[in-house]
Every structure is written in structure tokens, then in C-alpha cells.
Amino acid sequence: MSKAIYHITAGTCGKYQIKLQAIRCGSDYSVTICGGERDHVGAVALGCDESDISGHENRGATVSILCALGHRDDKVAWWAAKYLATELKCTISVSAGIHVDNADQEEIKCLLENSKAACRQFVDRIRESDLGHRSVEGEEI
């Protein structure tokens, strides 16, 4: 069985650029978000859509998270897992690792916004493929 693989880039070139890679796993997705000056695994999140559960229709998704000691990648992983699971109505695993040496608050904000932009682009691409604009099954995109 072939898997759809997605590659998304958001932000300007260099240390503020974010790369998102996703692999379709049945009806779910495994997503990696990296960027900055050094890719790594800093946090992992699992987002589970709850919209099909009676009484939880407006709740969106629940998120569980693990974060490596001393890392702040949990903010990106949590947001991405919540957003993607809610929007795509499936289970999403997110591994996030973004590093910029001595990043100030503005740089962190820029990296977070670029991460959100990459997630939104990914959702748009999935919705396009679901409408039959192109077939992604088994293709590398």
C-alpha cells in the first residue's frame, strides 16, 4: 500500500523557515515540523478528534504531549496537533523541533507564525485533494 507524503515550506529562507512533512497513515497523519538553525525532536504531540463523540461535537480535539527537558517545542507541537486534528477530523501525531540560538521573543513569535502557516497550507492541500483537484495517493508532493 502506497502512502501520500506531503512537503510544505513556510517563511523566508534561512533561520525562520519552517518545513512540514506529513505522511498519510490510513485516515490519519504523522507530521514533522522542523526549522531554524538546527532540526531536532524537541516535543511530540498526539491530537485526537472528538467531534464524533456524543456531547463533544463542539470540543474539537484533545492533545497529549511529551517534551524533551529544556525544550520549548511543546507550544508548536500542541498547537499543530490541536489544529490539524480538529480541521481534518482525524488523529494526528506531531513531532516538532525548531531551534534558533538565543532567540528573542520576536524571533520565537515569527517561528510560531510560520509553523501555523505551514499547518494551514497542509490543511488546504488535503482539502484540495479531497475535492478531487488532484490525486495524491502514492505520490510525493
Backbone hydrogen bonds, N-H to C=O, Kabsch-Sander energy under -0.5 kcal/mol:
donor,donor_aa,acceptor,acceptor_aa,energy
5,I,139,E,-1.7
6,Y,22,A,-2.9
8,I,20,L,-3.0
10,A,18,I,-2.5
17,Q,14,G,-1.6
18,I,10,A,-3.0
19,K,34,C,-3.2
20,L,8,I,-3.0
21,Q,32,T,-2.5
22,A,6,Y,-2.1
23,I,30,S,-2.3
24,R,4,A,-2.6
25,C,28,D,-3.0
28,D,25,C,-2.0
29,Y,91,T,-1.8
30,S,23,I,-2.3
31,V,29,Y,-0.5
31,V,93,S,-3.4
32,T,21,Q,-3.0
33,I,95,S,-3.0
34,C,19,K,-2.6
35,G,97,G,-1.3
36,G,17,Q,-1.3
37,E,99,H,-4.1
38,R,35,G,-0.6
38,R,99,H,-0.9
40,H,97,G,-0.6
42,G,40,H,-0.7
42,G,96,A,-2.7
43,A,96,A,-1.8
44,V,66,L,-2.7
45,A,94,V,-2.9
46,L,64,S,-2.6
47,G,92,I,-3.2
48,C,62,T,-2.5
49,D,90,C,-0.7
50,E,60,G,-2.9
53,I,50,E,-1.8
56,H,53,I,-2.6
59,R,56,H,-2.4
60,G,56,H,-0.6
61,A,59,R,-0.5
62,T,48,C,-2.2
64,S,46,L,-2.0
66,L,44,V,-2.8
68,A,42,G,-3.0
71,H,68,A,-2.1
75,K,72,R,-1.2
77,A,73,D,-2.4
78,W,74,D,-2.8
79,W,75,K,-2.1
80,A,76,V,-2.7
81,A,77,A,-2.4
82,K,78,W,-2.5
83,Y,79,W,-2.9
84,L,80,A,-2.9
85,A,81,A,-2.1
86,T,82,K,-2.0
87,E,83,Y,-2.8
88,L,84,L,-2.7
89,K,85,A,-1.1
90,C,85,A,-0.9
92,I,47,G,-2.7
93,S,29,Y,-2.1
94,V,45,A,-3.0
95,S,31,V,-2.5
96,A,43,A,-2.9
97,G,33,I,-2.4
99,H,35,G,-1.7
103,A,100,V,-1.4
108,I,104,D,-2.4
109,K,105,Q,-2.5
110,C,106,E,-2.2
111,L,107,E,-2.4
112,L,108,I,-2.4
113,E,109,K,-2.6
114,N,110,C,-2.4
115,S,111,L,-1.9
116,K,112,L,-2.4
117,A,113,E,-2.3
118,A,114,N,-2.1
119,C,115,S,-2.0
120,R,116,K,-2.4
121,Q,117,A,-2.4
122,F,118,A,-2.1
123,V,119,C,-2.4
124,D,120,R,-2.4
125,R,121,Q,-2.3
126,I,122,F,-2.4
127,R,123,V,-2.6
128,E,124,D,-2.3
129,S,125,R,-2.2
130,D,126,I,-2.3
131,L,127,R,-1.3
132,G,129,S,-1.2
133,H,128,E,-1.9
136,V,134,R,-0.5
139,E,136,V,-2.0
141,I,5,I,-2.8
141,I,139,E,-0.6
